């Protein structure tokens, strides 16, 4: 079923996860449309790759710009960790709520137009953030910013699938995902380092400037779309497809796993800065902000998830991811800094492995409307970030790092229960087939 027939465009993809999805009208071999696609070595191919790389940086710089600033925000505005965490959770909440509408808009108005409007609007909102007088205004701006940002992840992969020759699509998507990773890490690092020297308002301003420069590079480099075909949005067809996916038990389990893994990630990364800057570690803010370099572990972990699934199967890979994440959480409870850092590495590796396994399974599980199936996964994924980040920060405020780690362990216990249930169903089904 084509995107047009289901009512929305191709699926957006997770932060730092390459996963091609059926996007746009795939041209048959030898057709004129295929001849117009950019190929390796062509100027248009290089420009499209660099443009989407820059767009990925802009998006994820802004999405996570406040996460490295939470301890400073708490100190300056007299906020609890839970209150400050809303400046991070609000953006992912806004993005989650806007993903499906943004993907539909790209079918109606074009990929390039939606991506440009998305990054420009979010960057302009970023310029207003340093002037926010209080928490309420910051949260409102962050919700709007997240909603504006939804146009990029909801559209970028569709653009690449339509404009890049299939033989080079994997490498083009890989470079876009690299931009996501660098932007996600860079947004945290840049804002944290600048804030350590001049305050959180300057930290947010630095993120806004970085995103604006990346947005300008995207707009100057992006080649005009040559294969986009405007498609009417059918709300009834879209609602029917979404409803069918939400009645699929296997898809629901995958969505729940994405939410639970991301809840751990949000709980840990929204509170780790507080733990590192407080006793007994008492690290300077600039050093604590540098902890986000650990985020690079996820790139290797995501890449290895496919090989792990090939050896152990999807459920086996999920058990390894859950075990790695839970082990990291338990190790982080010790009082030493080296163990805390090792725990963070394991949590990050386990999260990305589980996320990669669950999200890549969505496209294989959905028999129709794969774009919308993946979009629903991302909605659950980003809602998990908002939920876990806020609940984890509240737990940290109440009981310290033990509370935040407990939130993560509860999430992994639920993920284990879901995976065990799926395993039992699979075993029962195989026995029933053997009996016949």
Order of alpha helices (4+ residues) and beta strands (2+ residues): alpha-alpha-alpha-alpha-alpha-alpha-alpha-alpha-alpha-alpha-alpha-alpha-alpha-alpha-alpha-alpha-alpha
